[in-house]
């Protein structure tokens, strides 16, 4: 890599947040059952892929990411930045022939593993340290280049003889990192910090031959940023002080989301990642190690990995060194460590004060049973939306509210749906259960009573209904 950026960023500035960032970097790197032949390991690199501009945006992947957040610096403050991503390299397996030459093969059998072709990921870091004062106006722009390369690794048998080799090839990657800051009107000296990472590769795919696998070696995979201020603090994007809410709302984040990182209460470090996180994310202390499949439950994943056959484990070990580490972790996990994965209580508090209220006459029933309350009936109750009466059977348009929804609900914005029930909670709130038009599982949802739920201001009556 060549860069004009200085590299004197203190090594420990981001140490407290690095474990979470590593989980982001390698999320989905290799999935259970950790073999290259598994169907779920044939479409990889799902998060934060910054593709070459020539690959096009019509394929739902992007060539840039933009981070904006508020920083409140003090005099002489400096900004430490670290761009991290995975660089893919294609690994070819070759067998040594009797005449000493090497031929490319689909697999190479060894006593402890089966080597196969595979796209490996190597971590790349680009540290940068600048004075916050230098970010005014045009700011700082840093061009970055990672040159192509190739290397080989000899493969030996149990007797130490060379029986093959691994050939790893890397394509050139070029990018640019731009940092700017502008003053925000308000009662305090606050800046809106903008950090943009853009893939600038000039590679143009052959429409007839090149696919996503051809674009990935020229992409920044799982790209994310560390931002650290030496004197001052960042403000949360999800829970800012009241005076800063308007400025936070004006921040534009594209294909990434910044959160406060490090221990709770600290505000000197931001992690801007392509995965939605909460402020001060942390790895569960019970986690025994990296499993690269964080959508699974560690306990189940460890048990299922340990239950793989010996041949399956050999294939996993030959797929990737990180997969081999997972196999060894599951095989060597002590029972007391596995037992810790079964569950944990995160918060206990002492309950003091007066004795609780006497139990109701029928302690075997809840204090409020909506099924026994004649004042509510989910199937017949109705509410008014935009001047129209809505209840079970009504047709509506979904308008999920950003302040309380999740990423999945946002994909439903603008979709038509049918109201299945009107529900009231004990606090006086109203929720509407709906099924989405075109959902092939709608009948199953109705049979099981498993619906999607929205509040009234997240719905609108469907026109012409």
LUMTITOR-400652 format. One record per residue (C-alpha): x, z, y. Coordinates in steps of 0.1 Angstrom, whole numbers, padded with zeros to 4 digits, always signed. Layout:
REM LUMTITOR-400652
XZY;...
This chain:
REM LUMTITOR-400652
+0000+0000+0000;+0012-0008+0035;-0002+0010+0065;+0007+0018+0101;-0007+0053+0096;+0015+0084+0096;+0013+0104+0064;+0019+0140+0076;-0015+0153+0067;-0011+0188+0053;-0015+0186+0016;-0038+0216+0013;-0062+0208+0041;-0088+0195+0017;-0079+0215-0013;-0111+0236-0013;-0132+0204-0013;-0111+0183-0036;-0127+0194-0069;-0161+0182-0057;-0146+0150-0043;-0130+0143-0077;-0164+0146-0094;-0177+0120-0069;-0146+0098-0075;-0150+0098-0113;-0188+0101-0116;-0198+0077-0143;-0162+0066-0149;-0168+0067-0187;-0200+0079-0202;-0209+0095-0235;-0202+0085-0263;-0170+0075-0243;-0164+0043-0262;-0158+0009-0245;-0182-0006-0270;-0211+0016-0259;-0238-0004-0240;-0238+0021-0211;-0200+0016-0206;-0203-0021-0201;-0218-0019-0166;-0196+0005-0147;-0186+0017-0112;-0221+0025-0099;-0214+0044-0067;-0196+0035-0034;-0183+0001-0044;-0171-0018-0013;-0169-0054-0025;-0152-0083-0008;-0173-0099+0020;-0174-0131+0001;-0192-0115-0028;-0223-0113-0006;-0248-0086+0002;-0277-0102-0017;-0263-0085-0048;-0272-0050-0035;-0235-0040-0029;-0218-0038+0004;-0184-0045+0019;-0184-0015+0043;-0195+0021+0048;-0200+0038+0081;-0199+0076+0087;-0211+0092+0119;-0212+0130+0125;-0208+0155+0154;-0175+0173+0159;-0169+0200+0185;-0131+0199+0191;-0110+0224+0211;-0080+0215+0233;-0053+0197+0214;-0074+0192+0183;-0062+0167+0157;-0082+0148+0131;-0070+0145+0095;-0085+0117+0075;-0081+0108+0039;-0096+0077+0024;-0099+0079-0014;-0111+0054-0039;-0105+0040-0074;-0087+0008-0079;-0096-0010-0111;-0069-0026-0132;-0076-0047-0163;-0058-0036-0195;-0051-0062-0221;-0041-0052-0257;-0013-0071-0274;+0000-0068-0310;+0037-0075-0319;+0041-0103-0343;+0067-0105-0371;+0089-0128-0350;+0090-0102-0321;+0065-0120-0299;+0032-0105-0286;-0003-0119-0290;-0035-0107-0273;-0059-0091-0297;-0094-0075-0295;-0082-0042-0308;-0051-0025-0321;-0055+0001-0349;-0033+0032-0347;-0035+0064-0368;-0050+0085-0339;-0068+0059-0318;-0081+0023-0316;-0069+0005-0285;-0092-0020-0269;-0093-0040-0236;-0106-0019-0208;-0108-0017-0170;-0090+0014-0160;-0094+0032-0126;-0064+0045-0107;-0068+0068-0077;-0057+0056-0043;-0053+0078-0012;-0047+0068+0024;-0039+0098+0046;-0041+0096+0084;-0035+0121+0111;-0044+0114+0148;-0051+0133+0180;-0088+0135+0187;-0081+0125+0223;-0068+0091+0210;-0101+0082+0195;-0118+0075+0228;-0126+0040+0238;-0114+0015+0212;-0101+0044+0190;-0077+0038+0162;-0077+0009+0137;-0056+0009+0106;-0051-0022+0084;-0045-0014+0048;-0031-0036+0020;-0026-0028-0017;-0005-0057-0032;-0012-0072-0066;+0009-0060-0096;+0014-0060-0133;+0031-0036-0157;+0034-0031-0194;+0035-0001-0217;+0049-0002-0252;+0028+0011-0280;+0045+0029-0309;+0034+0038-0344;+0040+0071-0361;+0076+0062-0369;+0084+0053-0334;+0084+0015-0339;+0070-0008-0313;+0038-0023-0327;+0022-0036-0295;+0019-0032-0258;-0006-0027-0230;-0005-0051-0201;-0022-0039-0169;-0029-0063-0141;-0041-0055-0105;-0054-0078-0078;-0047-0074-0041;-0071-0052-0021;-0072-0053+0017;-0093-0031+0040;-0094-0017+0075;-0102+0019+0086;-0115+0024+0121;-0120+0057+0139;-0137+0062+0173;-0153+0091+0192;-0176+0092+0221;-0189+0121+0242;-0225+0134+0235;-0246+0145+0264;-0255+0182+0261;-0245+0217+0269;-0213+0216+0249;-0182+0194+0246;-0193+0175+0215;-0182+0141+0202;-0199+0117+0179;-0172+0107+0155;-0175+0072+0138;-0154+0063+0108;-0158+0028+0093;-0142+0015+0061;-0144-0022+0055;-0132-0044+0027;-0115-0074+0044;-0105-0093+0013;-0105-0131+0018;-0113-0137-0019;-0142-0161-0024;-0159-0162-0058;-0165-0193-0079;-0203-0194-0082;-0201-0211-0115;-0176-0187-0131;-0170-0155-0113;-0193-0124-0118;-0192-0088-0108;-0162-0081-0131;-0142-0106-0110;-0151-0089-0077;-0144-0053-0089;-0106-0056-0090;-0107-0065-0053;-0131-0037-0044;-0128-0001-0033;-0146+0018-0060;-0163+0052-0053;-0149+0051-0018;-0152+0083+0002;-0136+0101+0032;-0123+0135+0039;-0125+0144+0076;-0108+0176+0089;-0104+0190+0124;-0075+0213+0132;-0091+0231+0161;-0129+0230+0163;-0158+0224+0140;-0182+0198+0126;-0219+0202+0127;-0242+0198+0097;-0262+0166+0094;-0290+0184+0076;-0291+0218+0094;-0276+0214+0129;-0281+0238+0157;-0313+0232+0176;-0295+0218+0207;-0277+0192+0185;-0307+0179+0166;-0313+0149+0188;-0277+0138+0187;-0276+0142+0149;-0307+0121+0146;-0289+0094+0165;-0260+0093+0140;-0260+0062+0118;-0246+0066+0083;-0245+0035+0061;-0239+0036+0024;-0224+0071+0026;-0235+0106+0037;-0213+0133+0053;-0217+0170+0044;-0198+0202+0053;-0173+0208+0026;-0152+0238+0016;-0165+0274+0012;-0198+0284+0027;-0195+0293+0064;-0166+0270+0070;-0170+0239+0093;-0136+0224+0095;-0140+0198+0068;-0165+0170+0061;-0168+0150+0029;-0185+0117+0034;-0195+0104-0001;-0217+0077-0015;-0236+0103-0035;-0262+0125-0016;-0249+0161-0016;-0259+0193+0002;-0236+0212+0025;-0208+0231+0008;-0212+0215-0026;-0193+0232-0055;-0186+0227-0091;-0203+0253-0114;-0176+0279-0123;-0188+0277-0160;-0179+0240-0162;-0150+0237-0187;-0136+0204-0173;-0144+0169-0162;-0170+0152-0184;-0176+0121-0161;-0213+0122-0169;-0227+0147-0145;-0263+0136-0150;-0261+0153-0184;-0261+0190-0192;-0226+0202-0200;-0237+0222-0230;-0256+0193-0246;-0228+0169-0238;-0201+0191-0253;-0221+0196-0285;-0229+0159-0289;-0193+0149-0282;-0180+0174-0308;-0204+0159-0333;-0190+0124-0330;-0175+0110-0362;-0138+0108-0366;-0139+0070-0362;-0160+0073-0331;-0135+0098-0317;-0106+0074-0325;-0124+0047-0306;-0130+0070-0276;-0094+0081-0275;-0083+0045-0275;-0107+0035-0247;-0092+0056-0219;-0069+0086-0216;-0096+0105-0197;-0120+0098-0226;-0094+0112-0249;-0092+0144-0228;-0130+0148-0231;-0128+0145-0269;-0100+0171-0271;-0119+0194-0247;-0150+0193-0269;-0130+0198-0301;-0110+0227-0288;-0136+0245-0268;-0137+0282-0278;-0172+0296-0287;-0172+0320-0257;-0166+0291-0233;-0194+0271-0249;-0217+0301-0247;-0212+0303-0210;-0227+0268-0207;-0260+0280-0220;-0271+0294-0187;-0262+0315-0157;-0279+0337-0132;-0268+0327-0097;-0284+0355-0076;-0294+0390-0083;-0306+0415-0057;-0317+0451-0058;-0354+0455-0053;-0362+0486-0033;-0392+0498-0013;-0427+0510-0020;-0443+0507-0054;-0459+0473-0060;-0496+0469-0055;-0518+0479-0084;-0524+0453-0110;-0558+0435-0109;-0586+0444-0132;-0576+0416-0155;-0538+0417-0157;-0538+0389-0183;-0548+0363-0157;-0530+0351-0125;-0540+0366-0092;-0553+0332-0082;-0565+0306-0107;-0574+0273-0091;-0593+0264-0123;-0616+0293-0118;-0620+0290-0080;-0653+0272-0073;-0641+0264-0038;-0616+0239-0050;-0619+0209-0073;-0590+0184-0075;-0612+0157-0088;-0639+0159-0061;-0622+0174-0031;-0616+0150-0002;-0595+0150+0029;-0595+0128+0061;-0566+0103+0066;-0566+0083+0098;-0603+0089+0102;-0612+0079+0066;-0623+0101+0037;-0598+0101+0008;-0601+0116-0026;-0596+0108-0063;-0599+0071-0068;-0589+0062-0032;-0563+0036-0026;-0534+0045-0002;-0500+0033+0010;-0470+0055+0005;-0450+0066+0036;-0425+0092+0022;-0412+0115+0049;-0374+0117+0052;-0374+0153+0061;-0385+0165+0027;-0382+0137+0003;-0355+0126-0022;-0337+0093-0026;-0361+0082-0053;-0392+0086-0032;-0376+0064-0005;-0378+0034-0029;-0416+0038-0029;-0419+0033+0008;-0447+0008+0015;-0460+0007-0021;-0497+0009-0029;-0510+0037-0050;-0542+0054-0063;-0550+0090-0056;-0556+0109-0088;-0564+0144-0074;-0564+0164-0042;-0546+0198-0047;-0545+0229-0026;-0518+0255-0027;-0520+0292-0020;-0505+0288+0014;-0532+0264+0026;-0512+0232+0020;-0526+0200+0006;-0509+0177-0019;-0522+0144-0032;-0513+0134-0068;-0509+0096-0071;-0500+0068-0095;-0481+0038-0082;-0495+0003-0086;-0476-0016-0112;-0463+0014-0130;-0464+0005-0167;-0466+0042-0175;-0496+0050-0153;-0519+0055-0183;-0495+0079-0199;-0491+0098-0166;-0528+0102-0164;-0531+0114-0200;-0503+0140-0195;-0513+0149-0159;-0478+0141-0147;-0481+0125-0112;-0461+0119-0081;-0471+0142-0052;-0471+0136-0015;-0484+0154+0015;-0512+0139+0037;-0488+0127+0065;-0469+0107+0039;-0499+0085+0030;-0521+0061+0048;-0554+0045+0037;-0550+0011+0022;-0565-0016+0045;-0595-0035+0032;-0604-0008+0007;
